């Protein structure tokens, strides 16, 4: 079934078998079925077993996918230039909260660039659920940052629990939130579940949707001004407004910046996309078997940016802007950073820099598939979104 995928080594397969046993126990203890969102939560985040909780490499060429910060310094340096004016408006008490930290590559470049721009925050916190990734981040940043800058860092188990001013940043985070899946049958809304099928494999089931998911699906239908056809299946995050409020916490003044792949709602729920956007990443291959090798592959779904806009403004923030990643980076000085970087490297380095820019900005790469959305409260963040405004598509 997975002939086109590299076979995991015996240790990895043994690790996956542990998580499979855990998932089966959860299914049996729940009457024979669990919501898909619960399956995704455990597959990604089960302590010591989930994809993001275990120790295997996730990012870069040796992992399963490459994120923008892992390509090189230009992405994070450009983001730093875009948010520096916000931090300067807020003054010396400003904080930065990064959701997830990857390998630490983003924080490393971000802090170095903010130091150059005289916009360092009072605190730079990384909310990282994986203990293994925390240690990797701490080791990397301890080696690459001078002590006064490293001392600004802290790692959190949850959002700030007090009132604060500053920036919330999340790159490829919302796509990894455990998402419910819904389907329509005879005009009624059902929630996708995971059951044990033939041969002990996991299989798709369904149960009547609860009130929250059902109401969220009907909200989307009203927005689209058309009901979903019977058999239509997709993802929806009814908990997104609550998640935004939780991670922002007591953010009084400042901005939120989200970078992810996705679509505005009318494009997300097109009739021809009748099985949603859910997919798995394994060794730089994208495939549709989300039940294969739990714990060894990433599970992800695209972001409904209209839903994100609704959640952010519903939490009391102003929508500062929405555009493609290419427009955001080019509009915030990527070309100037490239010129400076060119003077600091050799010919091989210049070739690599141009490859980095291509992957960040070309439509066939990350340039249009990834999009950027910003929110603000009592600060001016609109200057970061002067190029390629797409709010009219929301």
C-alpha positions in Angstrom: 0.0 0.0 0.0 3.0 2.3 0.7 5.2 1.1 -2.2 6.0 4.7 -3.1 7.1 5.6 0.4 10.4 4.8 2.1 10.0 2.0 4.6 10.6 3.1 8.2 13.4 1.4 10.0 12.6 -1.3 12.6 13.0 1.1 15.6 10.6 3.6 14.0 8.1 0.8 13.2 8.3 -0.4 16.8 7.7 3.2 18.0 4.7 3.5 15.7 3.3 0.1 17.0 3.3 1.5 20.5 1.2 4.5 19.4 -1.1 2.2 17.4 -1.7 0.1 20.6 -2.4 3.3 22.5 -4.9 4.5 19.8 -6.6 1.1 19.7 -7.0 1.2 23.5 -8.5 4.7 23.2 -11.0 3.5 20.5 -12.0 0.4 22.6 -12.4 2.5 25.7 -14.7 4.9 23.8 -17.2 2.4 22.6 -15.5 1.5 19.3 -14.9 5.0 17.8 -13.2 8.3 18.5 -13.6 11.6 16.6 -11.0 12.1 13.9 -9.8 15.2 15.7 -8.9 13.0 18.7 -7.0 10.6 16.5 -5.1 13.5 15.0 -4.4 14.9 18.5 -2.9 11.6 19.7 -1.0 10.9 16.4 0.7 14.3 16.7 0.9 15.1 20.4 0.5 11.9 22.6 3.3 12.3 25.2 6.4 10.5 24.2 4.7 8.8 21.2 3.1 11.5 19.0 4.8 12.9 15.9 5.7 16.2 17.6 6.4 14.7 21.0 9.0 12.1 20.0 12.6 12.6 19.1 12.8 12.0 15.3 13.9 14.8 13.0 10.9 16.7 11.6 12.3 19.7 9.8 14.7 20.3 6.9 16.1 17.9 4.3 16.6 15.1 6.8 13.0 15.3 8.1 9.6 15.2 6.5 9.1 18.7 5.3 10.8 22.1 5.1 9.4 25.2 6.6 10.3 28.8 5.5 12.7 29.5 8.5 14.6 26.3 7.7 15.5 27.5 4.2 17.8 30.2 5.5 17.8 33.5 7.3 15.8 35.7 4.8 12.3 34.7 5.9 12.8 35.5 9.6 14.9 38.6 8.9 12.1 40.0 6.7 9.5 39.2 9.4 11.6 40.9 12.0 11.7 44.1 9.8 8.0 44.0 9.4 7.2 43.7 13.1 10.0 45.9 14.5 7.9 49.1 14.2 5.2 47.4 16.3 7.7 46.5 19.1 9.1 50.0 18.9 5.7 51.5 19.3 5.1 49.4 22.4 8.4 50.3 24.1 10.9 48.4 26.3 8.2 46.3 28.0 7.1 44.6 24.8 7.2 40.8 24.5 7.2 38.3 21.7 5.4 35.0 21.9 6.3 32.4 19.2 3.9 29.5 19.0 6.0 26.4 18.3 9.6 26.9 17.6 10.7 24.3 15.1 14.4 23.9 15.2 14.9 27.4 16.7 16.0 28.8 13.4 13.3 31.5 13.3 14.0 32.7 16.9 17.7 32.8 16.2 17.5 35.1 13.1 14.5 37.1 14.5 16.4 38.1 17.7 19.6 38.9 15.8 17.7 41.1 13.4 15.7 42.8 16.1 19.0 43.6 17.9 20.3 45.3 14.7 17.0 47.3 14.4 17.1 48.3 18.1 13.7 46.6 18.7 14.5 43.8 21.1 11.6 42.8 23.3 11.8 42.5 27.0 11.0 38.8 26.8 11.0 36.3 23.9 8.9 33.3 24.8 8.5 30.1 22.8 5.4 28.0 23.5 6.6 24.6 22.6 4.7 21.5 23.7 7.5 19.1 22.7 10.1 18.5 25.4 12.5 17.1 22.7 12.1 20.2 20.5 12.6 22.5 23.5 15.9 21.0 24.2 17.0 21.2 20.6 15.9 24.9 20.5 17.7 25.7 23.7 20.9 24.0 22.6 20.9 25.8 19.2 20.1 29.2 20.6 22.5 28.9 23.4 25.3 28.4 20.9 24.2 31.0 18.3 23.1 34.0 20.5 25.2 36.3 22.6 24.4 35.9 26.4 22.4 39.1 26.8 20.1 38.2 23.9 19.8 34.5 24.9 18.8 35.7 28.4 15.6 37.2 26.9 14.4 33.7 26.0 12.0 31.5 27.9 10.0 28.4 27.2 6.4 28.2 28.2 3.9 25.4 28.7 1.0 27.7 27.9 0.2 31.3 26.9 1.2 34.3 29.1 -1.1 34.2 32.2 -0.9 38.0 32.8 -1.7 41.1 30.8 1.0 41.9 28.2 1.9 44.0 25.2 3.7 42.7 22.2 3.7 40.3 19.2 2.2 36.8 18.8 3.7 34.9 15.9 2.8 31.5 14.5 4.3 29.9 11.4 2.6 26.7 10.2 0.8 26.2 13.5 -2.9 26.4 12.7 -2.6 23.7 10.0 -1.5 21.3 12.8 -4.4 21.9 15.1 -6.4 18.7 15.6 -9.3 19.3 13.3 -12.8 17.8 13.2 -13.9 16.4 9.9 -17.5 16.6 8.8 -19.7 15.1 6.1 -23.2 15.5 4.8 -25.8 12.7 4.5 -29.4 13.3 3.7 -28.8 17.0 4.5 -27.7 16.2 8.0 -24.2 16.9 9.4 -22.0 14.0 10.6 -18.6 14.0 12.3 -15.9 11.7 11.0 -14.7 9.1 13.4 -11.9 6.5 13.5 -12.8 2.9 14.1 -10.9 -0.4 13.8 -11.5 -1.9 10.4 -10.6 -5.1 8.6 -7.2 -6.6 9.4 -6.8 -4.4 12.4 -6.3 -1.2 10.4 -7.9 2.0 11.3 -10.9 3.0 9.2 -13.3 5.9 8.7 -16.6 6.0 10.5 -19.1 8.7 11.3 -21.5 9.8 14.0 -24.0 12.6 14.3 -22.2 16.0 14.7 -22.5 17.7 18.1 -24.1 21.1 18.3 -20.9 23.1 18.0 -19.7 21.3 14.8 -23.2 21.3 13.3 -23.7 25.0 13.9 -20.2 25.8 12.4 -21.1 23.8 9.2 -24.4 25.7 8.9 -22.5 29.0 9.4 -20.2 28.1 6.4 -23.2 27.2 4.3 -24.9 30.5 5.0 -21.6 32.3 4.1 -21.4 30.4 0.8 -25.1 30.9 0.2 -25.4 27.2 -0.7 -25.8 24.0 1.2 -23.1 21.3 0.9 -24.0 18.4 -1.3 -24.6 15.0 0.2 -21.4 13.1 0.4 -19.3 16.3 0.7 -16.5 15.9 3.3 -14.0 18.4 4.7 -12.4 19.9 7.7 -13.6 22.7 10.0 -12.2 24.2 13.2 -15.2 25.4 15.3 -12.7 25.8 18.2 -10.6 28.3 16.4 -12.2 31.4 18.0 -11.5 29.9 21.5 -8.0 28.9 20.5 -7.2 32.5 19.4 -8.5 33.9 22.6 -6.5 31.4 24.6 -3.2 31.9 22.9 -3.5 35.7 22.8 -4.4 35.6 26.5 -4.1 39.0 28.1 -2.6 40.7 25.0 -3.7 44.3 25.6 -1.7 46.2 22.9 0.2 44.7 20.0 -0.2 42.5 16.9 -0.7 38.9 15.9 0.9 37.4 12.8 0.0 34.1 11.2 1.7 32.4 8.3 0.3 29.2 6.9 -1.0 27.5 3.8 -4.7 27.7 3.0 -7.5 29.5 1.2 -10.2 32.0 1.7 -13.4 30.2 2.5 -15.0 30.3 -0.9 -12.0 28.6 -2.4 -11.5 26.2 0.5 -15.0 24.7 0.2 -15.2 24.5 -3.6 -17.5 21.7 -4.8 -14.7 19.9 -6.5 -12.7 19.7 -3.2 -15.2 17.1 -1.9 -12.8 15.2 0.4 -11.2 18.2 2.1 -7.5 19.1 2.3 -6.3 16.6 4.9 -3.0 15.0 4.0 0.1 13.4 5.5 3.8 14.3 5.0 6.5 11.6 5.2 10.0 12.1 4.0 9.1 15.0 1.8 6.3 13.0 0.2 2.7 14.1 0.4 0.1 11.3 0.5 -3.5 10.6 1.5 -3.2 7.7 3.9 -3.5 9.5 7.2 -3.7 6.2 9.1 -0.3 5.0 7.9 2.5 4.6 10.6 1.0 6.8 13.3 3.7 8.9 15.0 6.0 8.8 12.0 4.2 11.2 9.7 2.8 14.7 10.0 -0.9 15.2 9.6 -2.1 18.6 8.3 -5.1 20.4 6.9 -5.1 23.8 5.1 -6.3 26.9 6.9 -9.6 28.6 6.2 -8.3 32.2 6.3 -11.9 33.6 6.4 -12.4 31.6 9.6 -9.1 33.0 10.9 -10.2 36.6 10.1 -13.5 36.0 11.9 -11.8 34.5 15.0 -9.2 37.3 15.2 -11.7 40.2 14.9 -14.1 38.3 17.2 -11.4 38.4 19.8 -11.3 42.2 19.6 -8.5 42.7 17.2 -8.5 44.7 14.0 -7.6 42.9 10.7 -4.3 44.6 9.7 -3.9 42.8 6.4 -4.0 39.6 4.4 -1.8 38.7 1.4 0.4 36.0 -0.1 3.7 35.1 1.5 5.4 36.5 -1.6 3.7 39.8 -1.3 4.4 40.1 2.4 8.1 39.3 2.0 8.7 41.5 -1.0 6.6 44.3 0.5 8.8 44.2 3.7 12.2 44.5 2.2 13.2 41.0 1.1 15.0 42.4 -1.9 17.1 44.8 0.2 18.1 42.0 2.6 19.2 39.9 -0.3 21.4 42.8 -1.6 23.1 43.1 1.8 23.5 39.3 2.1 25.1 39.1 -1.3 27.9 41.4 -0.1 28.7 39.0 2.8 29.1 35.8 0.9 30.8 34.1 -2.0 29.4 33.0 -5.4 28.1 29.7 -4.0 26.5 31.6 -1.2 24.8 34.0 -3.6 23.4 31.0 -5.6 22.0 29.6 -2.4 20.4 32.9 -1.4 18.7 33.1 -4.8 17.4 29.6 -4.4 16.1 30.6 -1.0 14.2 33.6 -2.5 12.7 31.4 -5.3 11.4 28.9 -2.8 9.9 31.6 -0.6 8.3 33.7 -3.4 7.6 31.7 -6.5 3.9 30.8 -7.1 4.9 27.2 -7.8 6.8 27.0 -4.4 5.7 28.8 -1.2 5.0 32.2 -2.6 1.2 31.8 -3.1 0.4 28.6 -1.4 1.4 30.2 1.9 -0.5 33.3 3.0 0.0 35.8 5.8 -2.6 37.4 8.0 -2.1 40.1 10.6 -4.1 41.6 13.4 -3.6 44.6 15.6 -4.9 46.2 18.7 -4.0 49.8 19.5 -0.9 49.8 17.3 -0.3 50.5 13.6 0.5 47.3 11.8 -1.0 48.2 8.4 2.3 49.3 6.9 3.4 45.6 6.8 0.5 44.8 4.3 0.9 47.5 1.7 1.6 45.1 -1.1 -0.8 42.6 -2.6 -3.9 43.1 -0.4 -6.2 40.1 -0.5 -8.8 41.1 2.1 -11.4 41.5 -0.6 -11.2 37.7 -1.2 -12.3 36.9 2.4 
